[in-house]
């Protein structure tokens, strides 16, 4: 994702659904001017404190908003970033809104859970694991959702990730299985039929 | 208002109510999560941590690989 969005110094970057602001702070540390929003006022309070603690309050602006109704002018951003946020949104409304606030030539990158693997779907619904939060209205994405999101952009692609590496989810992400991730990259690059079993995706989009 | 206009208005109102309900559920869920989120010293990123390194090291969340 970092390779796709490129050098962020001096860029106007929007983070969709910033939660408590970890990524927004990292984006600001990369030299971006960061705007970020979340539906949760409590999360935005934490994000502002986190930015202040990290000395990037001047480079970040947090607001409470919904992804389907963005409080930004047309063409405001060079880069849009989102982590596990599209699957919380109404794709039909949030897609055009995201495009609207992107400048000509702007790029967007997201990471999102996928819904294709039946074992993963069962685990999400019925298996307890650490740091598993209560389900809200979010629905992991199907390929049809990905395509619907992509229709709002001029260039669009995605890549499946986390096949064997999804095992670290069972530890609540406390353990990192780098070898499994490296194996995943090889396997998913070369064995097409297994891609639909991956539980995560990275999504890239561009506005002409 | 004609019957078709009334139907459209009714569907629109129902959709708006559903959206507001979805926002409420999501807001409550993440307000609860953030209320339990205490920012200790670990919330301060290392001096050389930035977005590129976060992606490279898959630091916080799944889906941040260098792919």
Boltz contact constraints between the chains, C-beta under 6 A:
constraints:
  - contact:
      token1: [A, 1]
      token2: [B, 55]
      max_distance: 6.0
  - contact:
      token1: [A, 2]
      token2: [B, 51]
      max_distance: 6.0
  - contact:
      token1: [A, 2]
      token2: [B, 52]
      max_distance: 6.0
  - contact:
      token1: [A, 2]
      token2: [B, 55]
      max_distance: 6.0
  - contact:
      token1: [A, 20]
      token2: [B, 34]
      max_distance: 6.0
  - contact:
      token1: [A, 20]
      token2: [B, 37]
      max_distance: 6.0
  - contact:
      token1: [A, 22]
      token2: [B, 60]
      max_distance: 6.0
  - contact:
      token1: [A, 26]
      token2: [B, 50]
      max_distance: 6.0
  - contact:
      token1: [A, 26]
      token2: [B, 51]
      max_distance: 6.0
  - contact:
      token1: [A, 26]
      token2: [B, 54]
      max_distance: 6.0
  - contact:
      token1: [A, 27]
      token2: [B, 51]
      max_distance: 6.0
  - contact:
      token1: [A, 29]
      token2: [B, 50]
      max_distance: 6.0
  - contact:
      token1: [A, 30]
      token2: [B, 50]
      max_distance: 6.0
  - contact:
      token1: [A, 30]
      token2: [B, 51]
      max_distance: 6.0
  - contact:
      token1: [A, 39]
      token2: [B, 23]
      max_distance: 6.0
  - contact:
      token1: [A, 39]
      token2: [B, 26]
      max_distance: 6.0
  - contact:
      token1: [A, 39]
      token2: [B, 27]
      max_distance: 6.0
  - contact:
      token1: [A, 40]
      token2: [B, 27]
      max_distance: 6.0
  - contact:
      token1: [A, 40]
      token2: [B, 30]
      max_distance: 6.0
  - contact:
      token1: [A, 40]
      token2: [B, 31]
      max_distance: 6.0
  - contact:
      token1: [A, 42]
      token2: [B, 31]
      max_distance: 6.0
  - contact:
      token1: [A, 42]
      token2: [B, 34]
      max_distance: 6.0
  - contact:
      token1: [A, 42]
      token2: [B, 35]
      max_distance: 6.0
  - contact:
      token1: [A, 43]
      token2: [B, 30]
      max_distance: 6.0
  - contact:
      token1: [A, 43]
      token2: [B, 34]
      max_distance: 6.0
  - contact:
      token1: [A, 46]
      token2: [B, 34]
      max_distance: 6.0
  - contact:
      token1: [A, 46]
      token2: [B, 37]
      max_distance: 6.0
  - contact:
      token1: [A, 49]
      token2: [B, 39]
      max_distance: 6.0
  - contact:
      token1: [A, 50]
      token2: [B, 39]
      max_distance: 6.0
  - contact:
      token1: [A, 50]
      token2: [B, 43]
      max_distance: 6.0
  - contact:
      token1: [A, 53]
      token2: [B, 43]
      max_distance: 6.0
  - contact:
      token1: [A, 53]
      token2: [B, 44]
      max_distance: 6.0
  - contact:
      token1: [A, 54]
      token2: [B, 44]
      max_distance: 6.0
  - contact:
      token1: [A, 54]
      token2: [B, 45]
      max_distance: 6.0
  - contact:
      token1: [A, 66]
      token2: [B, 23]
      max_distance: 6.0
  - contact:
      token1: [A, 83]
      token2: [B, 61]
      max_distance: 6.0
  - contact:
      token1: [A, 111]
      token2: [B, 63]
      max_distance: 6.0
  - contact:
      token1: [A, 136]
      token2: [B, 25]
      max_distance: 6.0
  - contact:
      token1: [A, 136]
      token2: [B, 26]
      max_distance: 6.0
  - contact:
      token1: [A, 136]
      token2: [B, 29]
      max_distance: 6.0
  - contact:
      token1: [A, 137]
      token2: [B, 22]
      max_distance: 6.0
  - contact:
      token1: [A, 137]
      token2: [B, 25]
      max_distance: 6.0
  - contact:
      token1: [A, 137]
      token2: [B, 26]
      max_distance: 6.0
  - contact:
      token1: [A, 159]
      token2: [B, 67]
      max_distance: 6.0
  - contact:
      token1: [A, 161]
      token2: [B, 65]
      max_distance: 6.0
  - contact:
      token1: [A, 162]
      token2: [B, 62]
      max_distance: 6.0
  - contact:
      token1: [A, 200]
      token2: [B, 62]
      max_distance: 6.0
  - contact:
      token1: [A, 200]
      token2: [B, 63]
      max_distance: 6.0
  - contact:
      token1: [A, 202]
      token2: [B, 67]
      max_distance: 6.0
